[in-house]
């Protein structure tokens, strides 16, 4: 398989599946590293993962620390803030909100020119101009 230029961003649900030891997810992440130039996370995903760690009194802290340290993290900056505001307003007007953290993740992906790998494909497809990848597209 030839490498594709660009980057793919792992949604929080994908990282959680990976932490659970889901064999399908482990295989998929390995394939992603072979297929794309860069596999990344967003700062929002890091936040969501550590909320889980704190809520569960430190469970999986070492594993999450290792994932974060070995990953490139896409930031939530002013440009992403502006894009997120547009996404949020459009979804709200259409009555199709997907939740604040996911709107921020989508904006970061758009600004960073990253495709988003998620288990919530239909959820994220509500956002125009976001490249969404489902597991079925990579197997």
N, C-alpha and C positions, 0 to 999 in steps of 0.2 A: 504494500500500500504506500503510495507516494504522499509525502507531507503536504498539507494544504497551508497556504500562507494565512496568517491571522491567529486569532486567539479565541478560545472558548472559556466561558466563565461557568463555574459550577454553582448551581443554586444551592441554598442551604439544605434542602431536602436530599439532594444527591450526596452531600458530605455526611449527613446523618445516616443515610443508608450505608455508606462506606464504613462509618464507625461501627455500625451494627454487624459488620462482617458479611453483608450480603454479597455472595459470590458474583452475581450478575454485575453489581456496581463495581466491585474490585476489577473485574475483567474489562469493564467499559472504561474505567479511568485509565487503565493501562493502554487500551486502544487509543484513547484521546491523546495521550502523550506521544504516541507513535504517529498520529494523524495530523495534529495541529502544531504550529510553531510554539504556542504557549497555552498552558492551562492555568487559569487564574481564579481568584476569589475576589469578592468585593469587601470593602470595609464593613458593609451592613451584614454580610454573612458572618464575618468574624464576630461582630457584636451579637448576632443571634446565637451563635455557637457558645459564646461565653455567658450569655444569659442562661442557657441550659446548664452549663457547668455550675454556675452559682446557685441556680434553683435546685440542682441535684447534689448540693454540698460537695462539689469537687469531682464528681464522677466524670471520667473520661478527660480530665484536665490534661494529663500528659499526652494523650493521643491528639487532642486538639492543638495543644502547644506545638507539637511536632508538625502537624499539617500546616499550621499558620507560618511557622518558621521556614518551611520548605516551599511556600507558595509566594507568588507575586500577588500583592494586594492592590486592587484598583481603589483609588480614594473617592470619597464623596466630597467634591469641591464646589466652587461657585457655579461652574458651568453645569455640573450634574444637578445642582440645586434648581437652576432655572429650567432645565429639561424636566426634572421631576415635578415641578410646579405645573408645567403644561400637561404632562401625563395625568397628574392627579385631577386637574380641572376637567380635562376631556372625559375621563372615566366617570367622574362625579356627575357631569352634565348628562351622560348617557345612562346613568344608574348602574354602572358596571364596575364599581370600585373593586380593587383586588387587595387592598390593605397597604398601609403606609410603607412598611419595610420592602414589600415587593415592588412598589412603585419606585422606590429609591434604587433598588437593585437594577431594575429595568433601565432607569436613567443612566446609571453608571455604565451599563453595558453599551447603551447607545453612544454615549460620549467617548467611550474607549474603543469603539468599533469591535466589540466582542459579541459573539453568539452566546446565547444562554442555554445551557443544558439543564433541563428540569424535568421533574415528574409531573409538573402542573402545566402542561403544554397549553391546554385550552384556556386556562387562567391567564397566562401571559400573552396569548395570541390576541387578547383584547387591545393590546398596545400596538399602535401603528409603528411601522419602521423598526420593530425589534425582531432580530433574527433568533427564533426559538428552535431548539433541537430537542426532540424527544428520544428516549432510549431506543424506540423502534427504528429510528433513522440511522442508528449507528451499529446495529447488530447484523 
